[in-house]
Amino acid sequence: MEALKPHIVPNSTILVIRPPEVTTDKLQHARSSMEGVSVSFELLERLGASDTLYGVVVVGFFGAGNGIDYELIQKSMKASGVIAIFNGDNSSLSLDLLINGFSDSQQISENLTIAKSPACAFGASSSIKSAPKVWKLDTEDDLDDLIDPDDLLTEEDKSCSQQNNLHVWTKER
């Protein structure tokens, strides 16, 4: 957790996702290592049960888990929050974070990668202003200058060519 401290804003709320087999002693040790912040521990399966939003979500602190449910984690994060992943698969972790909506992925140390959640809340929406009209036809303009489509082709263009007038050219000429 020491490597994570510079990236945590004082008085922020931290959620540490833990596996079920973690002992109380390990939880107390992790809580004591983070001073000046509120630390909560939760199982990934129970993450959606609370309406609390966290500024930092820590994954894999107690060892690599089975998988990361990025959508569930984002729903539990404040806008512009930080996700910290310990012991992740660094080969594809940055791409996974980017695909799942996180930005500014940084590998802080060999076993710690952090990224930011979007600046808007999960599921937020805003109205889109309609685009200005590009073309405006004025019916008062003189439309007589337009070309008549019937005058584009002459009778000669419309007639079929005689077969003996058609030539196929080859290189051997």
Salt bridges, closest charged atoms under 4 A:
GLU2 OE2 - LYS5 NZ 3.23
GLU42 OE2 - ARG46 NE 3.24
GLU71 OE2 - LYS75 NZ 3.55
